[in-house]
């Protein structure tokens, strides 16, 4: 029951907090009310069973707690929450993602990305509140110490309250000031949802939702190449989902996935977005990343040669736009296929930092390079470290199968 409760809570957190924050215009109140609802679920669900719609149950419980808190603090004239809906309506609204999530989540994403908030905190706050990622997950994604992350989140929420930030999607004249933070948030949230090949993580469901969010963003700013690039990227990645898992439950690396299983209609949508981005001229890092995925999705069978040389050239172009450890790590994978594992390992080891020591993909790539160089003992240690950093079940099985 504890595992079921944890999974249900993590899956519902972002959507429920987003709905509460939009309703009450108070981020702390939304988080506290949801936490109280989770405590109530922990007491009640072992006795009554997990409800058919856990998100609706948590929303109703959190809504009542938030409303009670508003009344206790006697600030209803300031907050002016809408009157409570009849009980069935709350369940109806939360019953389908297409009705609640896109509008409510996008609204709160724009709130959290307000220019009044420090630039480095906007995506962090959105990932915590809107996407339901834990502090540890966000810290790992941005390679930040958890205490530093928590301090930034606290300051950002205080800034929203002090600045009187309106809880609404702003007019078009204000979009461009927020779009970098908005698309960074969506990009990182999708990466978190996509990282588990088995689709078993609490965030896996967000992957499908990002298809709708990116389509909506592309309509809002149809001449923004990075938005179009992100829309293409997530469609290429989702198109490959049917081939990401082997019959034995093990992850299938991209170069070994059967292209015949990929979803061609989604690839066609991605091609169209990427074509629109290319017509705008300059390619940013997200459009370049989408172009790399597009190269892979152009394969029709496993007999088609992997596009490693072109992939490497595109990563070189990405470094001019976004020179960070993640891009260099991905480039090292391509470099190993073009120039050999020795060159790639030298590149990888030059990146070694204290933060990367906690980044599971760095250890996984390094373990593979050491294995290919027949440095068996070092490879085993690197695989062990990658496995210790808690990958998903499909990824763990693949790492264990590769360990010499």
C-alpha positions in Angstrom: 0.0 0.0 0.0 2.9 2.4 0.8 4.3 2.0 -2.7 0.9 2.5 -4.3 0.2 5.6 -2.2 3.6 7.1 -3.1 3.1 6.5 -6.8 -0.4 8.0 -6.8 0.7 11.1 -4.8 3.8 11.7 -7.0 1.7 11.3 -10.2 -1.0 13.7 -9.0 1.2 16.3 -7.2 1.9 18.7 -10.1 -1.6 18.8 -11.5 -3.3 19.2 -8.1 -0.9 21.9 -6.9 -1.3 23.7 -10.2 -5.1 23.7 -9.9 -5.0 24.8 -6.2 -2.5 27.6 -6.9 -4.6 28.9 -9.8 -7.7 28.8 -7.7 -6.3 30.4 -4.5 -3.5 32.6 -5.9 -1.2 31.4 -3.2 1.7 28.9 -3.8 2.5 28.1 -0.2 -1.2 27.5 0.6 -1.5 25.1 -2.4 1.6 23.1 -1.3 0.5 23.0 2.3 -3.0 21.9 1.4 -1.8 19.2 -0.9 0.6 17.9 1.9 -2.4 17.8 4.3 -4.4 15.8 1.7 -1.5 13.4 1.3 -1.5 12.8 5.1 -5.2 12.2 5.0 -4.7 9.7 2.2 -2.0 7.9 4.2 -4.5 7.5 7.1 -7.6 6.6 5.0 -6.5 4.6 2.0 -5.1 1.6 3.8 -8.5 1.2 5.4 -10.8 2.2 2.4 -8.6 1.3 -0.5 -7.0 3.6 -3.2 -9.9 5.5 -4.9 -10.5 4.9 -8.6 -9.4 8.5 -9.3 -6.7 9.3 -6.8 -6.0 12.8 -8.2 -9.7 13.8 -7.8 -9.7 12.5 -4.2 -6.5 14.4 -3.4 -7.8 17.6 -5.1 -11.1 17.5 -3.1 -9.3 16.9 0.2 -6.7 19.6 -0.5 -9.3 22.1 -1.7 -11.3 21.7 1.5 -8.1 22.2 3.6 -7.1 25.3 1.6 -10.6 26.8 1.9 -10.6 26.1 5.7 -7.2 27.8 6.0 -8.5 30.9 4.1 -11.4 31.1 6.5 -9.3 30.7 9.5 -6.9 33.4 8.4 -9.9 35.7 7.6 -8.4 36.9 4.4 -11.2 35.8 2.0 -11.8 39.3 0.9 -8.2 39.5 -0.3 -7.9 36.1 -1.9 -11.4 35.9 -3.2 -11.5 32.2 -4.1 -14.2 31.0 -6.4 -17.1 29.3 -4.6 -16.6 25.5 -4.3 -18.0 23.4 -7.1 -20.4 20.6 -6.5 -18.6 17.4 -5.6 -19.1 15.6 -9.0 -17.6 18.5 -10.9 -14.3 18.3 -9.2 -14.0 14.6 -10.2 -15.1 15.4 -13.7 -12.5 18.2 -14.1 -9.7 16.0 -12.8 -10.9 12.9 -14.6 -9.2 13.8 -17.9 -5.8 15.4 -18.4 -7.0 17.2 -21.5 -9.5 19.2 -19.5 -7.4 20.2 -16.5 -3.8 20.0 -17.1 -2.9 22.1 -20.2 -4.7 25.3 -19.1 -4.0 25.2 -15.4 -0.4 24.0 -15.7 0.5 26.4 -18.5 -1.0 29.3 -16.4 1.1 28.4 -13.4 4.2 27.9 -15.6 3.9 31.5 -16.8 3.4 32.6 -13.2 6.6 30.9 -12.0 8.5 32.3 -15.0 7.6 35.9 -14.2 10.5 38.3 -14.8 10.3 39.5 -11.2 11.8 36.1 -10.2 15.5 35.5 -10.5 16.3 33.9 -13.9 18.1 30.9 -12.3 15.0 30.2 -10.1 12.2 30.2 -12.7 12.6 26.8 -14.1 13.4 25.3 -10.7 10.2 26.7 -9.1 8.1 25.5 -12.1 9.5 22.0 -12.0 8.7 21.7 -8.3 5.2 23.2 -8.3 3.8 22.4 -11.7 5.6 19.2 -12.7 5.8 17.7 -9.2 9.5 16.9 -9.3 11.1 16.4 -5.9 13.9 18.7 -4.7 16.3 15.9 -5.1 15.3 15.2 -8.7 15.5 18.9 -9.7 18.9 19.3 -8.0 20.2 16.3 -9.9 18.9 17.6 -13.2 20.6 21.0 -12.7 23.5 19.5 -10.8 22.9 21.8 -7.8 23.3 21.0 -4.0 19.8 20.4 -2.5 20.2 23.2 0.1 21.0 25.7 -2.6 17.9 24.6 -4.6 15.6 24.9 -1.5 16.9 28.4 -0.8 16.2 29.5 -4.4 12.7 28.0 -4.3 11.9 29.8 -1.0 13.1 33.2 -2.3 11.2 32.7 -5.6 7.9 32.0 -3.8 8.4 35.0 -1.6 9.0 37.2 -4.6 5.8 36.1 -6.2 3.8 37.0 -3.1 5.6 40.3 -2.6 5.4 41.4 -6.2 1.7 40.6 -6.5 2.3 38.5 -9.6 -1.1 37.8 -11.3 -2.1 34.2 -11.7 -2.8 34.2 -15.4 -1.2 33.8 -18.8 0.0 37.2 -19.7 -0.7 39.0 -23.0 1.4 38.3 -26.1 3.6 41.4 -25.4 4.9 39.7 -22.3 5.5 36.2 -23.7 9.0 36.6 -25.0 10.3 37.7 -21.7 9.3 34.4 -20.2 9.6 31.9 -23.0 13.2 30.9 -22.3 12.3 29.8 -18.7 9.0 28.3 -19.9 10.6 26.1 -22.6 13.5 25.2 -20.3 11.0 23.9 -17.8 9.1 21.9 -20.3 12.4 20.5 -21.7 13.7 19.3 -18.3 10.3 18.0 -17.3 10.1 16.0 -20.5 13.6 14.7 -20.0 12.6 13.4 -16.6 9.5 11.7 -17.9 11.5 10.2 -20.8 14.4 8.8 -18.9 12.6 5.7 -17.8 12.3 3.4 -20.9 9.8 1.2 -19.2 7.5 4.2 -18.5 7.1 3.1 -14.9 8.2 6.2 -13.1 5.8 8.6 -11.3 6.6 11.3 -14.0 6.1 9.0 -17.1 2.6 10.3 -17.7 3.9 13.8 -18.3 5.6 12.8 -21.5 2.3 12.6 -23.4 1.1 15.9 -21.9 4.2 17.7 -23.2 3.0 16.9 -26.7 0.0 19.1 -26.1 1.9 21.8 -24.2 4.5 22.2 -27.0 1.8 22.3 -29.6 0.0 25.1 -27.7 3.3 27.0 -27.2 4.1 26.7 -30.9 0.7 28.2 -31.7 1.3 31.1 -29.3 4.7 32.0 -30.9 4.8 30.4 -34.3 7.9 32.2 -35.3 10.1 31.1 -32.3 12.6 28.5 -33.6 13.4 27.1 -30.1 9.7 26.4 -29.4 9.3 24.7 -32.7 12.5 22.8 -32.1 11.3 21.6 -28.7 8.0 20.5 -30.3 9.9 18.5 -32.9 12.2 17.0 -30.3 9.5 15.6 -28.0 7.7 14.1 -31.0 10.8 12.4 -32.3 11.4 11.0 -28.9 7.8 9.9 -28.3 7.7 8.3 -31.7 10.5 5.9 -30.7 8.8 4.8 -27.4 7.4 1.5 -28.8 11.0 0.3 -29.5 12.7 1.5 -26.3 12.0 -1.7 -24.4 13.2 -5.2 -25.3 10.9 -8.2 -24.9 12.8 -9.1 -21.7 12.1 -5.7 -20.1 15.6 -4.3 -20.8 16.3 -0.9 -22.3 17.2 -0.8 -26.0 19.8 1.8 -26.9 18.8 4.1 -29.7 21.3 2.7 -32.2 19.8 -0.8 -31.6 16.1 0.1 -31.7 14.1 -1.3 -34.6 12.9 1.7 -36.7 10.0 -0.4 -38.0 8.3 0.0 -34.6 8.6 3.7 -34.5 5.4 5.8 -34.9 5.6 7.4 -38.3 2.7 9.9 -37.9 4.5 11.5 -34.9 7.8 11.6 -36.9 5.9 13.4 -39.7 4.6 16.0 -37.2 8.2 16.4 -35.8 9.5 16.8 -39.4 7.0 19.6 -40.0 7.9 21.5 -36.9 11.7 21.1 -37.6 11.1 22.3 -41.2 9.3 25.4 -39.9 12.2 26.1 -37.5 14.7 25.7 -40.3 12.8 28.2 -42.5 13.3 30.8 -39.7 17.1 30.8 -40.3 19.2 30.5 -37.1 19.1 27.2 -35.3 19.3 27.3 -31.5 20.3 24.4 -29.2 16.9 22.9 -29.0 16.4 23.0 -32.8 19.8 21.5 -33.3 19.0 18.7 -30.8 15.8 18.0 -32.7 17.8 17.8 -35.9 20.0 15.1 -34.3 16.8 13.2 -33.3 15.5 13.7 -36.8 18.6 12.0 -38.3 17.9 8.9 -36.2 14.2 8.9 -37.1 15.1 9.0 -40.8 16.3 5.4 -40.5 13.8 2.9 -41.8 15.5 -0.4 -40.8 18.5 -1.4 -38.6 20.4 -2.0 -41.9 20.5 1.8 -42.5 23.9 3.1 -41.2 23.8 5.0 -38.0 24.3 8.7 -38.7 27.2 9.2 -36.2 29.4 11.6 -38.3 26.6 14.0 -38.9 25.5 13.7 -35.3 29.0 14.6 -34.1 29.0 17.7 -36.4 25.6 18.8 -35.0 26.9 18.4 -31.4 29.9 20.6 -32.4 27.4 23.2 -33.6 25.4 22.9 -30.4 28.5 23.6 -28.3 28.6 27.1 -29.9 25.1 27.7 -28.7 25.1 25.8 -25.3 28.4 24.7 -24.0 27.5 22.6 -21.0 28.4 19.2 -19.5 25.3 17.5 -20.9 26.0 18.5 -24.5 29.6 17.5 -24.1 28.6 14.1 -22.6 26.3 13.4 -25.5 29.0 14.5 -27.9 31.4 12.1 -26.3 29.1 9.2 -27.2 29.1 10.3 -30.9 32.9 10.9 -30.7 33.5 7.3 -29.6 31.8 6.0 -32.7 33.7 8.4 -35.1 37.1 8.7 -33.5 37.2 5.7 -31.1 36.7 5.2 -27.4 40.1 6.5 -26.4 39.4 10.0 -27.8 35.9 9.9 -26.2 37.3 8.8 -22.8 39.8 11.7 -22.8 37.0 14.1 -23.5 34.8 12.6 -20.8 37.5 12.6 -18.1 38.3 16.3 -18.9 34.7 17.0 -17.8 35.0 15.3 -14.4 33.7 17.6 -11.7 32.2 17.0 -8.2 28.7 17.5 -9.6 29.2 15.1 -12.4 30.2 12.4 -9.9 26.5 12.3 -8.9 25.3 12.2 -12.5 24.3 8.7 -13.5 24.7 9.0 -17.3 28.3 10.2 -17.0 29.2 7.0 -15.1 27.2 4.9 -17.6 29.0 6.3 -20.7 32.4 6.1 -19.0 31.8 2.5 -18.0 31.0 1.6 -21.7 34.1 3.4 -23.0 36.3 1.6 -20.4 34.7 -1.7 -21.4 35.5 -1.1 -25.0 39.1 -0.4 -24.2 39.3 -3.7 -22.2 40.0 -1.8 -18.9 37.9 -4.4 -17.2 38.4 -3.5 -13.5 37.8 0.2 -14.0 34.8 -0.6 -16.2 33.2 -2.7 -13.5 33.7 0.0 -10.9 32.1 2.6 -13.3 29.1 0.3 -14.0 28.7 -0.3 -10.3 28.6 3.4 -9.6 26.1 3.9 -12.5 23.8 1.2 -11.0 24.2 2.6 -7.5 22.8 5.9 -8.7 19.3 4.4 -9.1 18.4 4.2 -12.8 15.0 2.9 -13.8 14.4 -0.8 -13.9 14.9 -1.2 -17.7 18.1 0.9 -17.6 19.4 -1.1 -14.6 18.9 -4.4 -16.5 20.8 -3.0 -19.5 23.7 -1.8 -17.4 23.9 -5.1 -15.6 24.0 -6.9 -19.0 26.9 -4.7 -20.2 29.0 -5.0 -17.0 32.0 -7.3 -17.8 
